[in-house]
Amino acid sequence: MSCGDGIVKPGELCLSALDAIVLGGQPIDVICVDLDRDGHFDLAVADVLGNVHTLYGKGDGTFDMTPSQSALVQPRGIAATARDRGETLDLAVADLGFDALALLHAKGPRSYDLAKSTAVGNKPRALVNADLDGDGDDDLVIVNQGSDDLTIALLGASDEPPKISHFNVGDDPYDVAVGDLDNDGNLDVATVNRLSGTISVLLGDGIGGLGEAVEHKARPDVRSLAIADLNGDGRLDIVATSYEDSKMTILLGAGDGLSFTDHYLPVGLSLYGAAVGDLDLDGVPDLAAVDLDASELVILRGLDQAIPTLDRLPTGDGPLDLTLGDLNEDGLLDVIVAATFAGSLTIYLQDP
């Protein structure tokens, strides 16, 4: 038995690339979420040249495209937020060129108002949505590359400006992730800091605040991170990729949010964006990342092993980001890559 026989087998990875979706511009960040709440996963893409693209899934791995928004300066990270408990999701973008958080309110299915901007730190690079204050609506965490800090934006009703607070992190923060690292029921925040080669961990208080950052050593030039239980011990861990370094950082958590055992896996690749999920259904999280220089999708399986299994697939030119989601609703995770230099998305569907 092998890929293509229609039988799902734990430990088997069966990804097949579809024709590239040409967006134009330079897509730099992509998320997979049901934007219009129709039961199918959609894609939202931030484009370096000022556009926000939305693609609406049909449930079979194909999409309807809508006209892009083009009122931003230099979009970087993108997130979808549930506000006012509405039927559709709003979009949020880190606008590096305007030092701002841009919020696009959903005025109806597949339609957004023009972006409203709120000043954050200097050169916002990435952001993530999470309910940090426990009110049932999403909030946002934005990392500011130029001011070495992160911004918490607590979101209220769509006509209210977000409540802003700032917290210092390491030098040149490049990416951010959230998770309950100390098992107290509150979401915590981690950032990768490119120039200091560190990972900052800030513990959340459950009402929208964060503690002081605690720095952990990482490999040089870290670019992306993800939080997951990598070794199945019930405690969340952190994995981070580096671009100009051949090793990957893994911090195995002790469950208190402050203590980690560090490992550095030699992968020999120039890794950029990263995402974690069980792609081969063996019950162990896998790391999906993009190799910018080789223009490849890289899958590392068995992150709890001394030498993980490495799979490589070609992408469009110059990939910078990726995300995971079940696009054809078969219960298996698929992979979406933003091929930045090619101006396109590469989609890989599982084909067991």
Helices and strands as residue ranges (DSSP letters): E 15-17, E 21-22, E 27-33, E 42-47, E 52-57, E 63-65, E 75-81, E 90-95, G 96-98, E 100-104, E 106-108, E 111-112, E 116-119, E 124-130, E 139-144, E 149-154, E 163-168, E 173-179, E 188-193, E 198-202, E 214-217, E 222-228, E 237-242, E 247-253, E 260-266, E 271-277, E 286-291, E 296-301, E 309-314, E 319-325, E 334-339, E 344-350
